[in-house]
Amino acid sequence: MPAQITEEQNRRAREELLDAAETLFYERGIQAVGMDQVRVASGLPLKRIYRLFATKEELVVAVLRRRDARWRGALTARVHAVPDARDRVLAVFDWLAEWFAEPGFRGCAWVNAFGELGSSSEAVLAEVRAHKDAFRDQVAGWVRAAGAPAAAEPVFLLAEGAIVTAGISGDPAAARHARTAAATLLGAH
């Protein structure tokens, strides 16, 4: 009889699988990557993969959910390191500029997932919307704290526009331009 798999082994296998899938999906696209490629990259047998995630869609949702926690957590840490409320809002764009300049930057994983699966997967669409809503709420909170509640949605849209523009153009300058516009909006309120 084969040895029982421990919870710790399952946790490690799950993380290795999510790491491999996230890298492949972000670099190549979700639909372009087959589960056999995920198997090879993760080093896990397909049977084990499907025990962890019954479908590719479940794996995609788990990748997006984990990436959301890490992405928004890193953004929050950067913003909260800035003492002034107005400068915290502008720090969002500084953080985005650094992200855009990272090797392998391919735009927003959620926008990419929406573009590939948004019309065919309710679960992926729900995860994309949850991420965008949470990001909007983060930005709105920082903008309100800076004393410019009316600028919350425009500042969020500047951040989103910079992300999409940088993803398509490959030019991190979109963050700098959006930062300048956000500073103007904050100054106007």
N, C-alpha and C positions, 0 to 999 in steps of 0.2 A: 504494500500500500504506500503511495507517495506521501512524503512529509507534508503536513498541514502548513499552509502559508499563513504567516503571522500578520497581525494588523500593521506592524512596522514595515514588513516586506511589501504589503499592499500599498501603504502610504508612499514608500520610496518608488515603487513601480509606477504609481499614479503620477508622481511628480516627474519622473523621467519621461513618461509618455507625454505629459502636458508640455514639458520642455521641447521635446522633439517635434510634436505636432505644431506648437506655436511657431517655432523657427521655420518649419516647412510651409505652413499656411501663410505666414507673413512674407516670406521670401518669394514664394512661387504662386500663391493663390490657393484657396480652399479646393476649388473644383479641379485644379490641375494636379493635386496631390492625392494619390490613391492610398488606401489603407496599407497596402504592401510597402509603400515607401515609408509610411509611419512606423511600420513594424521594423524595417531595416534600421531606421534612424534611432528608434527607441531601444532596440535590442530585445524586445518582448515578442513572444509568439502571438499570432493573431487571436488565438483562443483566449489568452490572458487579457489582451486588449479589449476584446468584446465582453469579457467578464467585468472589466472596469467601466466600460462605456458600451452600452448595447448597440449604439448606432454612431455613425460618423457625426450626425447632427448633435448628439449629446456631447461628443468630444469637442466639437466646435464651440458649443455654448460654454463648456467648462474652461476652454482656453480663453475665451473672451472674458468670462467672469473673473478668472484669476488675473488676467492682464489688467482688467479694470482696477482691481484692488491695488495692484502694484503701481500702476500708472498714476492713479489719483493720489495714492499715498506719497509717492515721490514728489508730485506737484505740491501737495499740502505741506510737506516738510520744507520745501524750498520757500514757499510763500510765507510760512510761519517763522522762518528765520529772519524775516525783514520786520523791523520794529514799527515803521510808519504805515498806517492803514492805506494811504494812497499808493505808496511805493509797493505795498503787497500786491495790489492789482497789477501794477506794471511788472512785478516779478513773474507773474504768469507768463508774460511774453518773453521775458529773459529765459525762463525755463524752456519754453517752446523753442526758442532759437537754438539752445543747446541740443535739444532732442532732434531738431531738424538737421543739425550738422553731424549727427552720429553716423558712422559708417553703416550702410544697409538700411537707412531710413527709407521707408516705402509708404509714407502717409499714415493715415489713421486706420488702424486695424478694424475698427467698427464700421467705418465708411466702406472700406474694402469688402468686409463681410456682407454688408447691406447690398452693395453693388452686385455681388455674386449670388447671394441667397435670399435677400430681403423679400422678394416677391414669392418665394417658394417655401420658405421655412418660417412659420410663426414663432418658433422657439428662438431662432437667431434674431429675427426682427424684434422680439421682446427684449432680448439681451442688448441689442444695439440701442434701442430706445431707453432702456434703464441706464446705460452708460451715459448717453447724451443728457438725460434728465439730471443725473447725479452731477455731471460736470457743470451743467447750467446752474444748478443749485449752489455748487461751490463758488463759482464765479460771482453769482448774484450776492452771496453772503459777503464776499470780500468787497464788492462794489458798494453794497449798503453800508458796510463798516467804514468805508471811505467817505461816506456822507453824500453819495450820488445814486440813490436808489433808481432814479429814472434812467440811468445809464446802464443798468444791469444787463438788459437784453442786448443793446447795441455792443457792449463790451464782449459779451459771450459770442455774438455773431462775428466780431472781429477775430476772436481766438479761433473759432471754427473755420472762418474763411482763410486765416493764415495756415491752418493745418492742411486744408485741402489744396491751397495754392502751392505750399512747399512740397506736398506730396506729388503733385503733378509736375511742377517746374523743376524740382530738385534744388531750389534756391532757398536757403534759410533766411534770406533778407525779408521774406514775407512777415516774419515775426517782428522785425524792427519796424516795418511800415505799420503794422497793426498796433504796435506799442505806441508809436507816435500819435495815431488816431485815438487810441484809448486815453492817452494823456490829455489830448484836446477835449475829449468828452468829459473826463473827470474835472478838468479846469472850468468847463462850462457850467457845471452844476455846483 
